[in-house]
Amino acid sequence: MICAGVSAIGQTTIGSIQELAGVEPDYSLEDGNIRCVVEYSDDDEQSKVIAALMASTRIGCLQLEDSYGKKFVTVNDVFHGDTKINISRDY
């Protein structure tokens, strides 16, 4: 059930970035891990949409982590310089 929840959140985010922001993220969906990297453009509106979607994904996965514990869901924020560009989920 937890894996299905994380998968649904991650796949919805990837599809939303594609449809709503018009951006093709670099992503992978593997057993136990979802990885999504998005390059922010100079388009402020597009960047706001991407940032909101990624933040929403993070919040949803953190809520699962809080509910079920780090044994089942671990949220890893990965930074590049001062900018968060990748959020991966281990479950």
C-alpha positions as CSV (number, residue, x, y, z in Angstrom):
1,M,0.0,0.0,0.0
2,I,2.8,2.4,0.8
3,C,4.6,1.7,-2.4
4,A,1.4,2.3,-4.4
5,G,1.0,5.7,-2.6
6,V,4.5,6.9,-3.3
7,S,4.3,5.6,-6.9
8,A,1.0,7.5,-7.4
9,I,2.4,10.7,-6.0
10,G,5.6,10.4,-8.1
11,Q,4.0,9.5,-11.4
12,T,1.4,12.2,-11.0
13,T,4.1,14.8,-10.4
14,I,6.0,13.6,-13.5
15,G,2.9,13.7,-15.7
16,S,1.9,17.1,-14.2
17,I,5.3,18.6,-15.0
18,Q,5.0,17.4,-18.6
19,E,1.4,18.6,-19.0
20,L,1.2,21.7,-16.9
21,A,4.8,23.1,-17.3
22,G,5.5,21.7,-20.7
23,V,8.8,20.3,-19.5
24,E,10.2,16.8,-20.0
25,P,11.9,16.0,-16.6
26,D,14.8,13.6,-16.3
27,Y,13.2,10.8,-14.2
28,S,13.5,7.1,-13.4
29,L,11.0,4.8,-11.8
30,E,12.8,1.7,-10.4
31,D,11.9,-0.8,-7.7
32,G,12.0,1.1,-4.5
33,N,13.1,4.5,-5.9
34,I,11.6,7.4,-7.8
35,R,14.0,10.0,-9.1
36,C,13.0,13.3,-10.8
37,V,15.4,16.0,-11.9
38,V,14.0,19.2,-13.4
39,E,16.0,22.0,-15.1
40,Y,14.4,25.3,-14.3
41,S,14.1,27.7,-17.2
42,D,14.3,31.5,-17.4
43,D,10.5,31.5,-17.7
44,D,9.3,32.6,-14.3
45,E,5.8,31.2,-14.7
46,Q,7.0,27.8,-15.8
47,S,9.5,27.7,-12.9
48,K,6.8,28.6,-10.4
49,V,4.6,25.7,-11.7
50,I,7.6,23.3,-11.5
51,A,8.5,24.4,-8.0
52,A,4.9,24.1,-6.7
53,L,4.6,20.6,-8.2
54,M,7.9,19.4,-6.7
55,A,7.1,21.0,-3.3
56,S,3.7,19.3,-3.3
57,T,5.4,15.9,-4.1
58,R,7.8,16.4,-1.2
59,I,5.0,17.3,1.2
60,G,3.0,14.2,0.2
61,C,5.9,11.9,0.6
62,L,6.9,13.5,3.9
63,Q,3.4,12.9,5.2
64,L,3.7,9.2,4.2
65,E,7.1,9.1,6.0
66,D,5.6,10.7,9.1
67,S,2.6,8.3,9.1
68,Y,4.5,5.0,8.4
69,G,8.0,5.7,9.6
70,K,11.4,5.9,7.9
71,K,11.6,2.1,7.9
72,F,9.0,2.2,5.0
73,V,9.4,5.6,3.4
74,T,12.5,7.8,3.4
75,V,12.5,11.2,1.6
76,N,16.0,12.3,0.4
77,D,16.4,15.9,-0.7
78,V,19.4,16.3,-3.0
79,F,20.9,19.7,-3.6
80,H,23.0,21.1,-6.4
81,G,24.8,24.2,-5.1
82,D,22.2,26.3,-3.4
83,T,19.3,25.0,-5.5
84,K,17.3,21.9,-4.7
85,I,16.9,20.2,-8.1
86,N,16.2,16.6,-7.2
87,I,13.9,14.8,-4.8
88,S,14.2,11.1,-4.6
89,R,12.0,8.7,-2.7
90,D,13.3,5.4,-1.3
91,Y,10.5,3.1,-0.3
